[in-house]
């Protein structure tokens, strides 16, 4: 019988300045690596835009970076939501089994983003959390659970 592999987790510590100089508030989040194959599955569900536009010189066709940048941000929020899910950090729950259009996935991501903004998380802090999710999936088993990402953003 094979042993049960506990999903990889990581603790992300966000540091925020307080009213007292050189004193920081620490906020701890436990995050979990997304399951193997989840990114590929999500990319199939919420594919990157493929709209092309003429480059600035009007010559070559290039990816519309504005649309791709927005998609990239929203995709990151969805990955973060999956990484936070087991620890009930978010009130907005995503039913990952439901089929959705790209517009519906966008709404799900925006709902998570808005909840995080309402909790006074900065975009830099959200990025630290996302990096914790990614890091949890890439660390050696002996390192899991002992990591700490730090952010001076506030």
Backbone torsions as a table, in degrees:
resi	resn	phi	psi	omega
1	UNK	NA	131.7	179.2
2	UNK	-80.8	146.8	178.7
3	UNK	-75.1	154.5	178.6
4	UNK	-77.5	127.8	177.5
5	UNK	-92.1	115.7	177.7
6	UNK	-69.2	135.7	178.2
7	UNK	-57.4	142.4	-179.1
8	UNK	-67.7	131.0	178.4
9	UNK	-126.2	165.5	178.8
10	UNK	-149.2	150.7	174.7
11	UNK	-105.0	126.2	178.3
12	UNK	-108.6	125.8	179.1
13	UNK	-110.2	117.9	176.2
14	UNK	-96.4	133.5	178.8
15	UNK	-110.8	127.6	178.7
16	UNK	-121.0	139.0	177.1
17	UNK	-67.0	149.4	175.8
18	UNK	-111.3	-177.1	179.3
19	UNK	-67.3	-21.2	179.6
20	UNK	-90.9	127.9	-178.1
21	UNK	-59.4	138.1	179.2
22	UNK	63.2	18.2	174.7
23	UNK	-117.0	128.4	-176.9
24	UNK	-119.6	144.6	171.8
25	UNK	-87.6	134.9	177.5
26	UNK	-109.2	131.5	177.3
27	UNK	-118.6	124.1	-176.5
28	UNK	-105.8	133.4	175.4
29	UNK	-126.0	131.3	169.8
30	UNK	-93.6	132.6	180.0
31	UNK	-127.2	158.2	-179.5
32	UNK	-123.1	143.2	175.3
33	UNK	-63.6	145.3	176.6
34	UNK	-71.2	148.4	-178.7
35	UNK	-60.3	154.1	176.8
36	UNK	-56.4	134.1	178.3
37	UNK	85.7	-6.8	-177.0
38	UNK	-65.2	-42.0	179.7
39	UNK	-61.0	-43.4	179.0
40	UNK	-63.6	-43.4	178.8
41	UNK	-61.3	-45.9	-178.5
42	UNK	-66.0	-37.5	177.2
43	UNK	-62.6	-36.9	177.0
44	UNK	-69.3	-34.8	179.4
45	UNK	-75.9	-39.4	-175.0
46	UNK	-128.5	74.3	-173.3
47	UNK	-69.6	150.8	176.9
48	UNK	-65.3	148.0	179.1
49	UNK	-65.2	147.0	179.5
50	UNK	-119.0	13.2	-179.4
51	UNK	-67.3	133.2	179.3
52	UNK	-112.8	148.4	178.1
53	UNK	-132.5	162.3	175.1
54	UNK	-70.4	140.3	177.9
55	UNK	-66.9	175.1	-174.7
56	UNK	-56.8	-31.0	-180.0
57	UNK	-81.0	-8.7	180.0
58	UNK	81.8	8.5	-176.8
59	UNK	-92.6	-72.3	-173.1
60	UNK	-88.4	154.8	172.7
61	UNK	-87.3	128.9	-179.8
62	UNK	-131.6	161.3	176.6
63	UNK	-61.6	140.0	176.1
64	UNK	-70.8	98.5	-174.7
65	UNK	-63.0	-31.1	178.7
66	UNK	-63.0	-46.8	179.0
67	UNK	-67.8	-40.2	-178.7
68	UNK	-67.5	-39.8	179.6
69	UNK	-62.6	-43.0	178.2
70	UNK	-63.1	-44.8	179.2
71	UNK	-60.2	-44.3	-179.0
72	UNK	-59.3	-44.1	178.0
73	UNK	-62.8	-45.5	-178.6
74	UNK	-66.9	-39.4	177.2
75	UNK	-60.5	-43.0	178.0
76	UNK	-61.2	-40.2	178.4
77	UNK	-63.9	-40.0	178.3
78	UNK	-65.8	-40.3	175.9
79	UNK	-62.7	-42.1	178.8
80	UNK	-63.0	-42.7	178.6
81	UNK	-58.7	-41.7	178.6
82	UNK	-65.3	-39.0	180.0
83	UNK	-70.7	-27.8	179.3
84	UNK	-88.5	-20.2	-172.3
85	UNK	-49.3	-47.8	-175.3
86	UNK	-65.9	-15.2	-173.2
87	UNK	-108.0	8.6	176.9
88	UNK	53.6	38.0	175.3
89	UNK	-75.3	-22.1	-176.4
90	UNK	-115.0	140.2	173.2
91	UNK	-78.3	-35.1	-179.7
92	UNK	-73.9	116.1	-179.7
93	UNK	-103.0	135.2	178.5
94	UNK	-104.0	127.8	174.0
95	UNK	-85.9	99.5	-174.6
96	UNK	-70.1	-12.6	-178.9
97	UNK	-86.3	-12.9	-177.6
98	UNK	-81.6	134.4	176.2
99	UNK	-76.8	134.4	-177.7
100	UNK	-136.7	156.8	172.0
101	UNK	-80.9	168.4	177.3
102	UNK	-58.4	-39.1	179.4
103	UNK	-64.4	-37.1	178.6
104	UNK	-69.7	-39.5	175.6
105	UNK	-62.1	-39.7	178.7
106	UNK	-61.0	-44.1	178.7
107	UNK	-62.1	-40.6	177.6
108	UNK	-60.6	-46.7	180.0
109	UNK	-63.1	-42.8	179.5
110	UNK	-65.0	-35.2	177.7
111	UNK	-64.4	-41.9	177.5
112	UNK	-65.6	-46.3	180.0
113	UNK	-58.0	-46.4	-179.2
114	UNK	-64.0	-38.0	177.1
115	UNK	-63.3	-41.5	179.8
116	UNK	-67.6	-39.0	176.5
117	UNK	-64.7	-39.4	178.9
118	UNK	-64.8	-26.4	176.7
119	UNK	-85.0	9.2	177.3
120	UNK	66.5	28.6	172.5
121	UNK	-85.0	133.2	177.1
122	UNK	-81.5	166.0	176.7
123	UNK	-62.6	-35.7	177.9
124	UNK	-63.9	-39.1	178.3
125	UNK	-68.6	-38.1	176.5
126	UNK	-62.0	-38.5	178.2
127	UNK	-66.2	-39.1	176.6
128	UNK	-60.3	-42.1	178.5
129	UNK	-64.7	-43.1	178.5
130	UNK	-62.4	-41.0	177.3
131	UNK	-63.3	-33.8	175.4
132	UNK	-64.3	-39.1	177.1
133	UNK	-63.1	-46.8	179.9
134	UNK	-64.5	-44.9	-178.5
135	UNK	-62.9	-37.6	179.6
136	UNK	-58.2	-32.9	-179.2
137	UNK	-84.7	-8.1	-176.0
138	UNK	-114.7	-6.9	-179.0
139	UNK	-78.7	154.2	173.6
140	UNK	-68.0	148.7	-177.0
141	UNK	-52.4	-35.2	-178.8
142	UNK	-70.7	-19.0	-178.8
143	UNK	-91.7	-16.9	-174.6
144	UNK	-61.7	140.4	177.6
145	UNK	84.0	-10.0	-178.8
146	UNK	-109.8	5.3	-176.3
147	UNK	-86.6	159.6	178.9
148	UNK	-150.6	117.4	174.7
149	UNK	-95.2	140.2	-176.2
150	UNK	-120.8	143.8	177.2
151	UNK	-134.8	130.1	175.3
152	UNK	-91.5	-2.7	-177.9
153	UNK	-67.9	146.8	179.2
154	UNK	-155.6	NA	NA
